[in-house]
Amino acid sequence: MVPTVLQQYYEAMTTKDTKAIVELVVPDLKVHFNNPDTGREDTSRFWSGAELISSKFGGMFDNHPGFKAYIVDVENLVDDGEILDITLHSHFEDNLGWEKESIMMYTIRNGLIEEIFHL
């Protein structure tokens, strides 16, 4: 089962509602990216802080008109009662023909997204 916060997050991405995205994450959100060629973390793309959401997501929305985000399925879910780690198969697309399948991992604490990993 996909947590409500992630359902709301994907809906906010699809509607390009950066204010809603900010409300769904912790102020010190951390976003990690893996290098698709090596599978290792690409630290040059790492960013943190909810204050960067408007610029980071705004740029993505500008580059991908009609951007849509979908959760395809849950690949793994670990809930220790305090922290929830969930790995999702996600699909992203725009109205220019761009499509991307991604494996995403999210760390959720107290109902807010704390970390995002682009695997």
C-alpha positions in Angstrom: 0.0 0.0 0.0 1.3 3.4 -1.0 1.3 5.9 2.0 -1.0 8.9 1.6 1.9 11.4 1.7 3.4 9.8 -1.4 0.0 9.7 -3.2 -0.3 13.4 -2.5 3.3 14.1 -3.5 2.8 12.4 -6.9 -0.5 14.3 -7.4 1.3 17.6 -6.5 4.0 16.9 -9.1 1.4 16.2 -11.8 -0.5 19.4 -10.9 2.8 21.3 -10.6 1.9 22.4 -7.1 5.2 23.3 -5.6 3.5 24.7 -2.5 1.8 21.4 -1.8 5.2 19.6 -2.4 6.8 21.8 0.3 4.1 20.9 2.8 4.7 17.1 2.2 8.5 17.2 3.0 10.6 18.1 6.0 12.4 21.5 5.8 15.8 19.8 5.5 14.7 17.4 2.7 17.6 15.5 1.1 17.5 14.4 -2.5 20.0 11.9 -3.9 20.7 10.7 -7.5 22.5 7.7 -8.7 24.6 7.8 -11.9 22.8 5.6 -14.4 26.1 4.3 -15.9 27.8 3.4 -12.6 24.9 2.8 -10.3 26.8 4.9 -7.7 25.6 8.0 -6.0 26.2 11.1 -8.2 27.0 13.6 -5.4 27.2 16.5 -8.0 23.4 16.3 -8.3 22.6 16.0 -4.6 20.5 18.9 -3.1 18.8 19.5 0.2 16.3 21.9 1.7 12.7 22.5 1.0 13.4 26.1 0.0 15.0 24.7 -3.2 11.8 22.9 -4.3 10.4 25.8 -6.3 13.5 26.2 -8.4 14.3 22.5 -8.8 10.8 21.3 -9.5 10.0 24.6 -11.4 12.9 23.9 -13.8 11.7 20.3 -14.3 8.2 21.5 -15.0 9.4 24.1 -17.5 11.5 21.5 -19.3 8.6 19.0 -19.4 5.3 20.7 -20.3 2.4 18.5 -19.3 4.6 16.7 -16.8 2.8 13.7 -15.1 4.0 11.4 -12.4 2.6 7.9 -11.7 3.3 5.3 -9.1 3.4 2.0 -11.0 3.9 -0.4 -8.0 5.6 -0.8 -4.6 8.8 -2.8 -4.8 9.7 -2.8 -1.2 8.4 -1.4 2.1 10.1 -1.4 5.5 8.2 0.1 8.4 9.9 0.0 11.8 7.2 2.0 13.5 9.1 5.3 13.4 10.6 5.4 9.9 9.1 4.1 6.7 11.4 3.3 3.8 9.5 2.5 0.5 10.9 1.7 -2.9 8.6 2.4 -5.8 8.6 1.8 -9.6 7.6 5.2 -11.0 6.7 6.5 -14.4 7.2 10.1 -15.5 6.1 11.6 -18.8 5.3 14.9 -20.6 3.2 15.9 -23.6 6.3 16.2 -25.8 6.9 12.4 -25.9 9.5 12.2 -23.1 9.0 9.2 -20.8 11.1 7.8 -17.9 10.7 4.7 -15.8 12.5 5.1 -12.4 13.1 3.3 -9.3 12.6 5.7 -6.4 13.1 5.3 -2.7 11.6 7.5 -0.1 12.2 7.8 3.6 9.1 9.0 5.5 9.1 10.0 9.2 6.1 11.5 11.0 4.1 11.5 7.8 6.6 13.7 5.9 9.1 12.8 3.2 12.6 13.1 4.7 14.8 11.7 1.9 14.3 11.0 -1.8 16.6 8.6 -3.7 16.6 8.4 -7.5 18.1 4.9 -7.9 
